[in-house]
Amino acid sequence: MDKRYFFKVLPFFLMLQKIECWKRVINDHSLLSKIQESTLSNVATMAKLRKQWTVDEITVAAELVAAREKAKGKLDNAITLASDSSGVQQATSSAIARHKAKRFMGHSNIVDLCCGIGSDLCALPDNAIGVDLDSLRCWMAEENTNKTVHCCDATTFELTDDCVIHVDPARRNSAGRIFELEEMIPKFSEVVTIAKKTSGGCIKLSPAVNPEDIKQLPPFEIEYIEEKNRLVQAALWYGSLTQKDGKTTATSIKLGESFSGMIEPTTFSKKINKWILEPNVALERASLHGTLGNEFNASELAPGIGLLTTNENPKSPWFTSFELLATTSLRLEKVVAVLRDLKCTQVEVKTRGKTVDPNQWQKKLNKKASGPLLTIFALRLGKKHVALIARRFVSQ
């Protein structure tokens, strides 16, 4: 056999062997049970397992068990999932996948490009198909979704102009997380070329992306998505799947709500009113906290700080409201004195712009925790460093 041909086909055969190993392991409930009960760092345990299974099978089983554990609370099919840990890490949660899938309803030609283990594909309508370059990921996606998955390059997959797509470019490589759009795999410019061949779609991006970064693809709508109080992804909707053309959308999976609008500047006030409003992370990232805050005459405490203040509690689900109890200079002894007067030493510390280390402050202030839990905002407002002591509003 020609050496060049041998080394060309070798990776293909190695991948086939790897997939076959996964197929054996995922159906070997005895092995998976043993792995769950065992400590693999124990030499005696490994020796015992080796009498019945190969090293590759044990390794894959350990990876599968770890991935399923990691997927709990994130993926609906965690118990039966076919994945490794990195696949789970990169996967869209089932809740977000279901939310995005709603826009694809009614479309007959749906393709999920760079589908990975199939977390988004699983939620898409039954007629959706997947595409991924990694053979193992394709097998995992088929196992997890029972849908057709093609193993090929997303940039060369033939698409028709009536199809809608979901595409999830890789934002990690062997060196770690990717931050630049043109370093994604495929590159953003390549994704734009693909998108222009279709009627519409959704591009999954980092929540760090800004509207000015993606002017190549009008008309579009950026949706920033929060889940469990964390900003987890940005969905770039374009073409026929755009619902709020030219607007920005904030979505809270926790609230089950979305808010869309044009970005409006906030007013600023040196006066700190009775209520401090902390916006939902998706609302703030979408720069819509001012848009919504303007509806109830709220003003921002300082340019770019994100926190609003108002005389009346709007009781909006998009803001956490805090009743202001006291204001003092940002010095530990001053804060301690105020807390003593309020008969409280049980606090949470919040800050903006790394004005203080909130963990250090909490340790110093919570030595003898007593009284109701209060919140301290450690802030720099203009040239002043202030501590706002407030009580979180809890709706009945």
C-alpha positions as CSV (number, residue, x, y, z in Angstrom):
1,M,0.0,0.0,0.0
2,D,1.2,3.5,-0.9
3,K,2.4,5.3,2.3
4,R,0.7,8.5,1.3
5,Y,-2.6,6.8,0.8
6,F,-2.2,4.9,4.1
7,F,-1.6,8.1,6.2
8,K,-4.5,9.8,4.3
9,V,-7.0,7.1,5.2
10,L,-5.7,6.3,8.7
11,P,-7.6,9.0,10.5
12,F,-10.8,7.8,8.9
13,F,-10.3,4.2,10.1
14,L,-9.3,5.4,13.6
15,M,-12.5,7.5,13.8
16,L,-14.6,4.5,12.7
17,Q,-13.0,2.4,15.5
18,K,-13.7,5.2,18.0
19,I,-17.4,5.4,17.0
20,E,-17.7,1.6,17.2
21,C,-16.3,1.8,20.7
22,W,-18.9,4.4,21.7
23,K,-21.6,2.2,20.2
24,R,-20.5,-0.7,22.4
25,V,-20.2,1.3,25.5
26,I,-23.5,3.2,25.3
27,N,-25.3,-0.1,25.3
28,D,-23.2,-1.7,28.0
29,H,-25.2,-1.0,31.1
30,S,-23.0,-3.2,33.2
31,L,-19.9,-1.3,32.4
32,L,-21.6,2.1,32.9
33,S,-22.9,1.0,36.3
34,K,-19.4,-0.2,37.3
35,I,-17.9,3.2,36.3
36,Q,-20.5,5.1,38.3
37,E,-19.6,3.0,41.4
38,S,-15.8,3.0,40.9
39,T,-12.9,5.3,41.6
40,L,-10.8,5.0,38.4
41,S,-7.7,6.5,40.1
42,N,-7.5,3.3,42.2
43,V,-5.1,0.8,40.6
44,A,-6.9,-2.2,42.0
45,T,-10.2,-1.0,40.6
46,M,-8.7,-0.4,37.1
47,A,-7.1,-3.8,37.1
48,K,-10.4,-5.4,37.9
49,L,-12.2,-3.5,35.1
50,R,-9.4,-4.4,32.7
51,K,-10.3,-8.1,33.1
52,Q,-13.6,-7.5,31.3
53,W,-13.2,-4.3,29.2
54,T,-10.5,-2.6,27.2
55,V,-8.8,0.6,28.2
56,D,-10.6,2.4,25.4
57,E,-14.0,1.1,26.5
58,I,-13.3,2.1,30.1
59,T,-12.1,5.6,29.0
60,V,-15.2,6.2,26.9
61,A,-17.5,4.9,29.6
62,A,-15.9,7.3,32.1
63,E,-16.3,10.2,29.7
64,L,-20.0,9.3,29.0
65,V,-20.8,9.0,32.7
66,A,-19.2,12.4,33.4
67,A,-21.0,14.0,30.5
68,R,-24.4,12.7,31.7
69,E,-23.8,14.0,35.2
70,K,-22.7,17.4,33.8
71,A,-25.9,17.5,31.6
72,K,-28.3,17.2,34.5
73,G,-30.3,20.4,34.8
74,K,-29.2,21.5,31.4
75,L,-30.4,18.9,28.9
76,D,-33.7,17.1,29.1
77,N,-32.2,13.8,27.8
78,A,-29.2,13.8,30.3
79,I,-29.9,10.2,31.5
80,T,-29.7,8.7,28.0
81,L,-27.4,11.3,26.4
82,A,-24.6,10.3,24.0
83,S,-21.9,12.8,24.5
84,D,-18.5,13.6,26.1
85,S,-18.0,16.5,28.5
86,S,-16.9,19.0,25.9
87,G,-20.0,18.3,23.9
88,V,-22.2,19.1,26.9
89,Q,-20.2,22.3,27.6
90,Q,-20.8,23.6,24.1
91,A,-24.4,22.5,23.9
92,T,-27.4,24.8,24.1
93,S,-29.6,24.1,27.0
94,S,-32.9,22.4,26.3
95,A,-34.8,25.4,27.6
96,I,-33.1,27.8,25.2
97,A,-33.2,25.4,22.3
98,R,-37.0,25.1,22.7
99,H,-37.3,28.9,22.9
100,K,-35.4,29.4,19.6
101,A,-37.1,26.5,17.9
102,K,-40.5,28.3,18.1
103,R,-39.4,30.7,15.2
104,F,-38.7,27.7,13.0
105,M,-42.2,26.3,13.3
106,G,-44.1,26.1,9.9
107,H,-40.9,26.0,7.8
108,S,-40.5,22.9,5.6
109,N,-36.8,23.1,4.9
110,I,-34.7,23.4,8.1
111,V,-31.0,22.7,8.4
112,D,-28.9,22.8,11.6
113,L,-25.3,23.5,10.6
114,C,-22.5,22.7,13.0
115,C,-25.1,20.8,15.0
116,G,-22.6,19.2,17.5
117,I,-24.3,16.7,19.8
118,G,-27.7,17.9,18.6
119,S,-29.1,19.9,21.5
120,D,-30.6,22.6,19.2
121,L,-31.5,20.0,16.5
122,C,-33.4,18.0,19.1
123,A,-35.8,20.9,19.7
124,L,-36.2,21.9,16.0
125,P,-39.3,20.5,14.1
126,D,-39.2,16.9,13.1
127,N,-38.3,17.7,9.5
128,A,-35.0,19.4,10.5
129,I,-31.7,17.8,9.5
130,G,-28.3,18.3,11.0
131,V,-24.8,18.8,9.5
132,D,-21.4,18.5,11.2
133,L,-17.9,17.9,10.1
134,D,-17.0,15.7,13.1
135,S,-18.0,12.1,12.5
136,L,-18.3,11.3,16.2
137,R,-20.5,14.4,16.8
138,C,-22.7,13.3,13.8
139,W,-23.2,9.9,15.4
140,M,-24.0,11.5,18.8
141,A,-26.4,13.9,17.2
142,E,-28.3,11.0,15.5
143,E,-28.4,9.1,18.8
144,N,-29.7,12.1,20.7
145,T,-32.3,13.3,18.1
146,N,-33.3,10.4,15.9
147,K,-33.0,12.8,13.0
148,T,-30.9,12.7,9.8
149,V,-27.4,14.1,10.2
150,H,-24.9,14.6,7.3
151,C,-21.2,14.4,8.0
152,C,-19.7,17.2,5.9
153,D,-18.3,20.7,5.8
154,A,-21.0,23.3,6.6
155,T,-19.4,25.7,4.1
156,T,-19.9,23.3,1.2
157,F,-23.2,21.7,2.1
158,E,-25.8,22.4,-0.6
159,L,-28.6,24.7,0.6
160,T,-31.7,25.9,-1.3
161,D,-32.8,29.5,-1.2
162,D,-36.1,28.5,0.6
163,C,-34.4,26.9,3.5
164,V,-33.9,28.3,7.0
165,I,-30.8,27.5,9.0
166,H,-29.5,27.4,12.5
167,V,-25.7,27.6,12.7
168,D,-23.5,27.3,15.7
169,P,-19.9,28.1,14.7
170,A,-17.3,26.7,17.1
171,R,-16.1,29.3,19.6
172,R,-13.4,27.0,21.1
173,N,-10.3,25.4,19.8
174,S,-7.3,23.5,21.3
175,A,-6.0,26.9,22.7
176,G,-9.3,27.7,24.5
177,R,-12.1,30.1,24.0
178,I,-12.3,32.1,20.7
179,F,-13.3,35.8,21.0
180,E,-12.9,37.1,17.5
181,L,-15.7,36.5,14.9
182,E,-13.2,35.7,12.2
183,E,-11.5,33.1,14.3
184,M,-14.7,31.0,14.7
185,I,-15.0,27.8,12.8
186,P,-16.4,28.5,10.3
187,K,-15.4,32.1,10.1
188,F,-18.1,34.7,10.5
189,S,-17.6,35.9,6.9
190,E,-18.1,32.3,5.8
191,V,-21.3,32.1,7.8
192,V,-22.5,35.3,6.2
193,T,-21.9,33.8,2.8
194,I,-23.9,30.7,3.8
195,A,-26.7,32.8,5.2
196,K,-27.1,34.9,2.0
197,K,-28.0,31.7,0.2
198,T,-31.0,31.0,2.5
199,S,-34.3,32.7,3.3
200,G,-33.5,33.2,7.0
201,G,-32.0,31.7,10.0
202,C,-30.3,32.0,13.4
203,I,-26.6,32.3,14.1
204,K,-25.6,31.3,17.7
205,L,-22.9,33.7,18.9
206,S,-21.2,34.8,22.1
207,P,-23.2,37.4,24.1
208,A,-20.1,39.7,23.8
209,V,-21.1,40.4,20.2
210,N,-22.3,44.0,19.4
211,P,-24.7,45.1,16.6
212,E,-21.9,47.1,14.9
213,D,-19.8,43.9,14.6
214,I,-22.3,42.3,12.1
215,K,-23.3,45.0,9.7
216,Q,-22.7,42.5,6.8
217,L,-26.0,40.9,7.4
218,P,-29.0,43.3,7.2
219,P,-31.8,43.0,8.1
220,F,-31.1,41.4,11.5
221,E,-32.2,41.2,15.1
222,I,-29.9,40.4,18.0
223,E,-31.4,38.5,20.9
224,Y,-29.4,38.3,24.2
225,I,-30.5,35.4,26.3
226,E,-30.3,34.9,30.0
227,E,-30.7,31.6,31.8
228,K,-30.5,31.1,35.6
229,N,-29.2,34.7,36.0
230,R,-26.4,34.1,33.5
231,L,-26.0,35.7,30.1
232,V,-25.4,32.6,28.0
233,Q,-25.7,33.4,24.3
234,A,-26.7,35.8,21.6
235,A,-29.0,34.7,18.8
236,L,-28.5,36.6,15.6
237,W,-31.8,36.3,13.6
238,Y,-31.9,37.4,10.0
239,G,-34.1,37.3,6.9
240,S,-37.5,35.5,7.3
241,L,-36.9,34.6,10.9
242,T,-36.4,38.2,12.0
243,Q,-39.4,39.3,14.1
244,K,-38.1,42.7,15.3
245,D,-36.2,44.1,12.4
246,G,-33.6,46.7,13.5
247,K,-34.4,46.2,17.1
248,T,-32.6,44.4,19.9
249,T,-34.3,41.7,22.1
250,A,-33.6,40.6,25.6
251,T,-34.9,37.2,26.6
252,S,-35.1,35.8,30.1
253,I,-35.6,32.0,30.2
254,K,-36.0,32.4,34.0
255,L,-39.0,34.8,33.5
256,G,-40.2,33.2,30.3
257,E,-40.4,36.7,28.7
258,S,-38.8,38.7,26.0
259,F,-38.6,42.5,25.6
260,S,-37.7,44.2,22.3
261,G,-37.1,47.8,21.5
262,M,-34.8,50.5,20.1
263,I,-32.0,51.5,22.4
264,E,-32.8,54.7,24.2
265,P,-30.3,56.7,26.2
266,T,-30.9,57.0,29.9
267,T,-31.2,60.2,31.8
268,F,-28.6,60.8,34.6
269,S,-29.3,62.1,38.0
270,K,-26.9,63.0,40.9
271,K,-29.8,62.4,43.2
272,I,-30.2,58.9,44.6
273,N,-33.9,58.2,45.0
274,K,-35.7,55.8,47.2
275,W,-35.3,52.8,44.9
276,I,-32.3,51.2,43.3
277,L,-33.1,49.1,40.2
278,E,-30.7,46.3,39.0
279,P,-31.6,45.2,35.5
280,N,-31.8,41.6,34.3
281,V,-28.4,40.7,32.7
282,A,-30.0,40.2,29.3
283,L,-31.8,43.5,29.4
284,E,-28.6,45.4,30.4
285,R,-26.5,43.6,27.7
286,A,-29.1,44.5,25.1
287,S,-28.8,48.1,26.4
288,L,-32.6,48.2,26.8
289,H,-32.6,49.0,30.5
290,G,-32.8,52.7,29.7
291,T,-35.6,52.0,27.2
292,L,-37.7,50.2,29.8
293,G,-36.5,52.5,32.6
294,N,-37.7,55.5,30.7
295,E,-41.3,54.2,30.9
296,F,-41.3,54.7,34.7
297,N,-39.1,57.8,34.8
298,A,-36.0,56.1,36.2
299,S,-32.6,57.6,35.8
300,E,-29.1,56.0,35.8
301,L,-26.9,56.6,38.8
302,A,-23.9,57.3,36.5
303,P,-23.1,57.0,32.8
304,G,-22.7,53.3,31.9
305,I,-23.1,52.0,35.4
306,G,-26.3,50.1,34.6
307,L,-28.1,50.7,37.9
308,L,-31.2,52.9,37.8
309,T,-32.9,54.9,40.5
310,T,-36.5,56.0,40.9
311,N,-38.9,57.3,43.5
312,E,-41.5,54.5,43.0
313,N,-40.9,50.8,42.9
314,P,-42.0,49.8,39.4
315,K,-42.3,46.1,40.4
316,S,-41.1,45.1,37.0
317,P,-39.9,41.5,36.5
318,W,-37.0,42.9,34.4
319,F,-35.5,44.7,37.4
320,T,-34.6,43.6,40.9
321,S,-35.7,46.4,43.2
322,F,-33.8,47.5,46.3
323,E,-35.2,50.0,48.9
324,L,-32.5,52.5,49.8
325,L,-32.0,52.7,53.6
326,A,-28.8,54.7,53.9
327,T,-25.9,56.2,52.0
328,T,-22.3,56.6,53.3
329,S,-18.8,57.0,52.0
330,L,-17.1,53.8,50.8
331,R,-15.1,53.2,53.9
332,L,-15.4,50.0,55.8
333,E,-15.7,51.6,59.2
334,K,-18.4,53.9,57.9
335,V,-20.4,51.0,56.5
336,V,-20.0,49.0,59.8
337,A,-21.3,52.0,61.7
338,V,-24.4,52.2,59.5
339,L,-25.1,48.5,59.8
340,R,-24.8,48.7,63.5
341,D,-27.5,51.4,63.6
342,L,-29.6,49.1,61.4
343,K,-29.0,46.2,63.7
344,C,-27.6,44.1,60.8
345,T,-24.3,42.5,59.9
346,Q,-25.6,40.0,57.3
347,V,-25.0,41.5,53.9
348,E,-24.4,40.8,50.2
349,V,-22.0,43.2,48.5
350,K,-22.5,44.2,44.9
351,T,-20.2,46.5,42.8
352,R,-19.7,47.8,39.3
353,G,-16.4,48.5,37.6
354,K,-14.4,46.5,40.2
355,T,-14.7,49.4,42.7
356,V,-14.1,46.9,45.5
357,D,-13.6,43.2,45.9
358,P,-17.1,42.1,47.0
359,N,-15.9,38.8,48.4
360,Q,-13.4,40.4,50.7
361,W,-15.9,43.0,51.9
362,Q,-18.5,40.3,52.6
363,K,-16.0,38.3,54.6
364,K,-15.2,41.3,56.7
365,L,-18.8,42.4,57.2
366,N,-20.3,39.0,57.8
367,K,-18.2,37.9,60.8
368,K,-21.2,37.7,63.1
369,A,-24.1,37.5,60.7
370,S,-27.3,38.7,62.3
371,G,-30.4,40.6,61.4
372,P,-32.1,40.7,58.0
373,L,-30.0,40.4,54.9
374,L,-29.2,43.7,53.4
375,T,-27.4,44.6,50.2
376,I,-24.5,47.0,49.9
377,F,-23.8,48.6,46.5
378,A,-20.1,49.7,46.5
379,L,-20.0,52.2,43.7
380,R,-18.0,55.0,42.1
381,L,-20.4,57.8,41.1
382,G,-18.4,60.5,39.3
383,K,-15.6,61.4,41.7
384,K,-17.3,60.0,44.8
385,H,-17.0,56.5,46.2
386,V,-20.2,55.6,47.9
387,A,-21.8,52.7,49.7
388,L,-25.6,52.4,49.2
389,I,-27.2,50.2,51.9
390,A,-30.5,48.8,50.7
391,R,-33.1,46.1,51.3
392,R,-34.1,43.8,48.5
393,F,-37.8,43.9,47.6
394,V,-39.4,40.5,47.6
395,S,-42.9,40.4,46.0
396,Q,-45.5,38.6,48.1
